[in-house]
């Protein structure tokens, strides 16, 4: 059916949000794409790009960056790696279930750097002392939303170690309240502007909680040595949960350690950096050994929380080789009905539109590829992380095709639906549609992406139109439902 033809226009590229726009040729590959292996180590990235070593702080697992194995490839004690977090790093490394790296530059998500967040399961922010840029906040929030783990470690208000006017309390609150992804209390808590001199916060009674009762031990108490707490807001995020509380506090106030979820990802908050400090580090720093404090169980808390954030099971992450994971039922695609316009997706200019020349299936916006009656290639893509524990990952979208082509045998114009890895390599071509599939109305198309659990992939639609007679490929109401 003829449908509406667009006026010719110059093709430009619009990068919106954090989707990956891959411009390589569309390659046909076999259907045997390689899924994530069950024994893939949990991949942990420790941030050191935001003044984590300023002043007396030394919040690194090793002076060898990004790879601590370059300092000692088989560490057996905390002093085999140099840094106040070396005990944490060495304990994870010794299990054989973790791959650890340190980021020293800007945090990105969907880029080509070896420390890009798409290459990791968990990001640790050990008392950052400089504000995250707008791009970094978008990267962090999308990383978590798409299944990543985020470990936020604060310190007391006024702990401005590099004298730039910002402390960890302000920096973490800014991340949660001033970002382009979700600034409406996304994690369900805020960091309190407090300076609590001392204390031993106690764990709640919950024998089923995987952070308090994980494979690295049972958590009973932690340590405050000049720190802060968080105020919980379960009305904003019902998943938020306080695990350890300052003495005399409970419920929504005085939470010293809290967990939450956001999208398909997990979040942990700790109100002081002293518990992760093992007292060893670079010469000249004044450090405090909270990691081995006899009145607390800080090591078990840090390690169990890392295991949980990275997707380890509640009972075996320290011993099971990682990758088994858990899965929270969710729809993973951002702006999945296109009603936010050109955000989250990466698309050729004009593809995401509310033009009256075609009709959205629901709402006002939709994605319209090709339809010019001239040689054109349009693309639409979004990067997404499928959690490793998910056994179901159902991609669906509604597709309408109209065409001015009259042939009943030749596919002059095509739409490819593909899965690519973070390097832009085509892992699978799920389907190819053409002018031969033209029909009235929208038809739902569905595909299983379960084999990509544990991977960050890019979903890409590529419409290619010949030199004459238009074909329009119109997409609406996309979804990637996991469980």
NORNOR-V71786 format. One record per pair of residues at least 6 apart in sequence whose C-alpha atoms are under 6 Angstrom apart, sorted by the first residue. I is the first residue (numbers start at 0). J is the second residue. D is the distance in Angstrom with one decimal. If there is no record, write none. Layout:
i/j/d
I/J/D
I/J/D
This chain:
i/j/d
0/401/5.4
0/402/5.4
1/402/5.0
1/403/4.3
2/401/5.6
3/356/5.9
4/370/5.3
4/371/5.6
5/370/5.7
5/371/4.8
7/371/5.9
11/348/5.3
12/347/4.8
12/348/5.5
13/346/5.8
13/347/5.9
13/348/5.6
14/345/5.0
15/342/4.9
15/343/5.5
15/344/5.8
15/345/5.3
16/342/5.4
16/343/4.1
17/343/5.9
18/343/6.0
18/344/5.2
18/345/5.1
18/381/4.2
18/382/4.9
19/381/5.9
19/382/5.7
20/345/5.6
21/423/5.7
28/427/5.8
32/426/5.6
34/450/5.0
34/451/5.1
35/453/5.7
37/322/5.2
38/320/5.2
38/321/5.9
38/322/5.8
39/322/5.6
40/96/4.8
40/97/4.7
40/98/5.8
40/321/5.4
41/97/4.7
41/309/6.0
41/321/5.6
42/97/5.9
42/98/4.8
42/119/4.7
42/120/5.1
43/99/5.0
43/119/5.9
43/121/4.9
44/100/5.0
44/101/5.6
44/122/4.9
45/101/4.8
45/123/4.8
46/101/5.8
46/102/5.0
46/124/5.5
47/102/5.5
47/103/4.9
48/103/4.2
48/104/4.9
49/127/5.2
49/128/5.6
49/129/5.1
50/128/5.2
51/58/5.4
51/127/5.5
52/58/5.9
53/160/5.5
53/161/5.5
54/160/5.2
55/284/4.7
55/285/5.4
57/82/5.9
57/83/5.3
58/83/5.6
58/84/5.7
59/82/5.0
59/84/5.3
60/82/5.1
60/84/4.5
60/85/4.2
60/88/5.4
61/67/5.4
61/80/5.0
61/81/4.7
61/82/5.1
62/81/5.7
63/70/5.6
64/101/5.6
65/100/5.2
65/101/4.4
66/100/5.1
77/85/5.2
77/86/4.6
81/280/5.3
82/280/4.0
83/276/5.2
83/277/5.3
83/278/5.9
83/279/5.1
83/280/4.7
84/276/5.9
96/320/4.7
96/321/5.7
102/114/6.0
106/135/5.4
107/115/5.2
107/138/5.5
108/115/5.5
108/116/4.9
108/117/5.6
108/138/4.9
109/117/5.8
120/147/5.2
120/309/5.2
121/147/5.6
121/148/4.2
121/149/5.7
121/309/5.3
122/149/5.0
123/150/4.7
124/150/6.0
124/151/5.1
125/152/5.0
126/152/5.2
126/153/4.9
126/167/5.6
127/167/5.6
128/166/5.5
128/167/5.6
130/170/5.3
136/174/5.9
136/178/5.8
137/179/5.9
143/264/4.6
144/261/5.5
144/262/4.2
144/263/5.4
144/264/5.4
145/263/5.4
145/383/5.7
145/384/5.0
146/263/4.3
146/264/3.8
146/384/5.8
146/386/5.5
147/264/4.8
148/264/5.6
148/265/4.7
148/266/5.8
148/308/4.6
148/309/5.8
149/266/4.8
150/266/6.0
150/267/4.9
151/268/4.9
152/268/5.9
152/269/4.8
153/167/5.3
153/270/5.0
153/271/5.2
154/226/4.8
154/270/5.9
154/271/4.4
154/272/5.7
155/193/5.9
155/194/4.6
155/225/5.8
155/226/4.1
155/227/5.0
156/168/5.9
156/192/5.3
156/193/5.4
156/194/5.6
157/166/6.0
158/166/5.4
159/165/5.8
159/166/4.5
168/190/6.0
175/182/5.9
176/182/4.3
186/259/6.0
187/231/6.0
187/232/4.8
187/233/5.7
187/235/5.3
187/236/4.5
187/239/5.7
188/230/5.5
188/231/4.3
188/232/5.3
189/229/5.6
189/230/5.5
190/229/4.4
191/228/5.6
191/229/5.1
193/227/5.2
194/225/5.8
194/226/5.5
194/227/5.7
195/225/5.1
195/226/5.2
195/227/5.8
196/224/5.6
196/225/4.2
197/223/4.8
197/224/4.7
197/225/5.9
198/222/6.0
198/223/4.9
199/221/5.4
199/222/4.7
200/220/5.5
200/221/5.4
200/243/5.7
200/244/5.0
200/245/4.5
200/246/5.9
201/219/6.0
201/220/4.5
201/243/5.2
201/244/5.7
202/219/5.1
202/220/5.7
202/242/5.6
202/243/4.2
203/242/5.6
203/243/5.9
209/313/4.6
210/303/5.0
210/304/5.1
211/217/5.7
211/218/4.8
213/303/5.2
213/314/5.9
214/314/5.8
214/315/5.6
214/317/5.3
215/299/5.3
215/303/5.8
216/299/5.3
218/296/5.6
218/300/5.8
220/295/4.9
220/296/5.7
221/295/4.8
221/296/5.9
221/297/5.5
222/274/5.9
226/270/5.7
226/271/4.5
227/270/4.8
228/253/5.3
228/254/5.3
228/255/4.6
228/270/5.1
229/253/5.9
229/254/5.1
230/251/5.6
230/252/4.8
231/251/4.6
233/239/5.9
238/259/5.3
239/258/5.7
239/259/4.2
240/257/5.5
240/258/5.3
241/254/5.4
241/257/4.3
242/256/5.5
242/257/5.4
243/255/5.5
243/256/5.1
244/253/5.6
244/254/4.6
244/255/5.1
245/253/5.4
255/269/6.0
255/270/5.2
256/268/5.5
256/269/4.6
257/267/5.8
257/268/5.2
258/266/5.5
258/267/4.4
259/265/6.0
259/266/5.0
260/266/5.6
265/308/5.7
273/289/5.4
274/289/4.4
274/290/5.2
274/297/5.7
275/290/5.2
276/287/6.0
276/288/5.5
276/289/5.4
276/290/5.6
277/288/4.4
277/289/6.0
277/290/4.9
278/286/4.9
278/287/4.7
278/288/4.1
290/297/5.6
290/298/5.7
306/316/5.8
310/324/4.2
310/325/6.0
311/321/5.7
311/324/4.7
312/324/5.4
323/388/5.8
324/387/5.4
324/388/4.1
325/388/4.2
326/388/4.8
326/389/4.9
326/482/5.9
328/481/5.4
328/482/4.2
329/480/5.7
329/481/5.5
330/479/5.3
330/480/4.4
331/479/5.4
332/478/6.0
332/479/5.9
333/343/5.9
335/476/5.9
335/477/5.0
336/475/5.8
336/476/4.4
337/364/5.5
337/365/5.6
338/364/5.2
341/351/5.9
344/380/5.7
344/381/5.0
345/379/5.7
345/380/5.2
346/378/5.5
346/379/4.4
347/377/5.6
347/378/5.6
350/366/5.2
350/367/4.9
350/368/5.7
351/365/5.7
351/366/4.4
352/364/5.4
352/365/5.7
353/363/5.5
353/364/4.4
359/365/5.3
365/475/5.1
366/473/5.7
366/474/5.0
367/472/5.9
367/473/4.5
368/377/5.5
368/462/5.8
368/472/5.1
369/471/5.3
370/469/4.7
370/470/4.8
370/471/4.2
371/469/5.4
372/467/4.8
372/468/4.4
372/469/3.7
373/465/5.9
373/466/4.1
373/467/5.2
374/464/5.3
374/465/4.6
374/466/4.3
375/463/5.8
375/464/5.1
376/462/5.5
376/463/4.5
377/461/5.8
377/462/5.1
378/460/5.6
378/461/4.6
379/459/5.7
379/460/5.1
380/458/5.4
380/459/4.3
381/457/5.5
381/458/5.5
382/456/5.7
382/457/4.2
383/455/5.6
383/456/5.6
384/454/5.7
384/455/4.1
385/452/4.9
385/453/5.5
385/454/5.8
386/452/5.5
386/453/5.0
387/452/4.6
387/453/3.6
389/482/5.3
390/449/5.8
391/449/5.3
391/481/5.2
391/482/5.2
392/447/5.7
392/448/5.1
392/449/4.7
392/480/5.6
392/481/4.3
393/446/5.8
393/447/4.8
393/479/5.4
393/480/5.2
394/445/5.6
394/446/5.2
394/478/5.7
394/479/4.4
395/444/5.5
395/445/4.3
395/477/5.6
395/478/5.3
396/443/5.6
396/444/5.5
396/476/5.7
396/477/4.1
397/441/5.7
397/442/5.3
397/443/4.2
397/474/5.6
397/475/5.3
398/441/5.2
398/442/5.3
398/473/5.6
398/474/4.7
399/440/5.8
399/441/4.5
399/473/5.0
400/437/4.6
400/471/5.6
400/472/4.8
401/437/4.9
401/470/5.8
401/471/5.4
402/434/5.9
402/469/5.7
402/470/4.1
403/468/5.4
403/469/5.4
404/468/5.8
410/433/5.6
410/434/5.9
412/433/5.4
412/434/5.7
412/463/5.7
412/464/4.5
412/465/5.8
413/432/5.5
413/433/4.2
413/462/5.7
413/463/5.3
414/431/5.5
414/432/5.0
414/461/5.4
414/462/4.3
415/430/6.0
415/431/4.5
415/460/5.6
415/461/5.1
416/428/5.9
416/429/5.5
416/430/5.4
416/459/5.9
416/460/4.8
417/427/5.7
417/428/4.3
417/429/5.5
417/458/6.0
417/459/5.2
418/425/5.9
418/426/5.5
418/427/5.3
418/457/5.7
418/458/5.0
419/425/4.3
419/426/5.1
419/456/5.6
419/457/5.0
420/456/4.8
